[in-house]
Structures are given as C-alpha cells and as structure tokens.
Amino acid sequence: MKPMTLAGVVLLVLGLVALAYQGFTYTSRETVVDVGPIQATAEKKETVPIPPIAGGAAVVAGLALLIAGQRKG
C-alpha cells in the first residue's frame, strides 16, 4: 500500500472514531491526605473533548489523501 493511501485510511478512521465518541475520559488518582502512615486518595475522572470540527476535518483530509494516492499511481 502506498504511504499516501495508508495515511488517508488512518486519517479517515481516526476522524470517524472522533466523530463517534467526541472525546475520551480517563481516571487519575490524587492524594488528598498524607499524614504519617495514613493516606487518603481520591479518584478524579477527567474528560477531554474532541470537537466535531476536528473529526470532520480528519475525514475530509483522509478522503483527499485517498483520492490523491489513487490518482498519483
């Protein structure tokens, strides 16, 4: 597979995933109290949004690279 076509497929798939999920969530642990042998931690959920325009732009760029890769070869 040509590099341009492969990059187009990757961008297309990532763009569709970004449009479908619109972000991702992860959990981080934070130490609240640390007094001698006693520790208290709290789990905090963080969400990182992915704007739909970024997913759409990735889809459009992926399609453009697929078309350019097919025409070049």
N, C-alpha and C positions, 0 to 999 in steps of 0.2 A: 504494500500500500504506500502511496506517495505521502511525503511528510505534510503537504498542504491539505490533502484529503483527510489524513489522520487528525490533524489539528482541527479541521472543520467538524468532524464527527465528535471529537472531545468537547468542543465548544457547544455544539448543538445539544449534546446530552446534559452537560452541566447547566446550560440555560433552561432546559426543560425541567430539570430537578429543582433549580432555583425558583422557577415559576410555581411548581407544585408545592414545595414546602415553605417558601417565603421566609426562611430563616432557620436557625438551629438553636438548641438550648443545651447548656452544659451546667454541671453542678460543681461548685467549688466549696471547699471546707475552710472555715475561718475560726481561729482560736478566739473565743470570747473572754474566757477567764483562765489565767495561768498562775495559780498561787501554790507554790511548792509542788507537792505530788498531785494536786488536784488540777485537772484541766477540763474545760468545757469548750466544746466546739459546736459550731452551727453550720448546717449545710445551706448554701445560698444558691438558688437557681438563677442563672443569667441567660438572657435571650439576646441573640444577635440577629437583628432583622436584615433580610436581603431585599432591597427594593425591587419591585416588579420590573422597573425600567432596566435594571441591570440584567435580569434574566432574559428579557426581551431583546436587549442589545446583544447578548451572547448567542441567542438563537439566530438573529439576523446575521451576525458575523460568521457563525458556523455555516449557515447556508451559503453565504458569499464565498467562503473558502472552499466549500464543496463544489460549487459551480466553477470557480476559478481553477481548482485542481483538475476537474474533468475537461475543461477547455484547453488547458495547457498541454495535456498529454494526449 
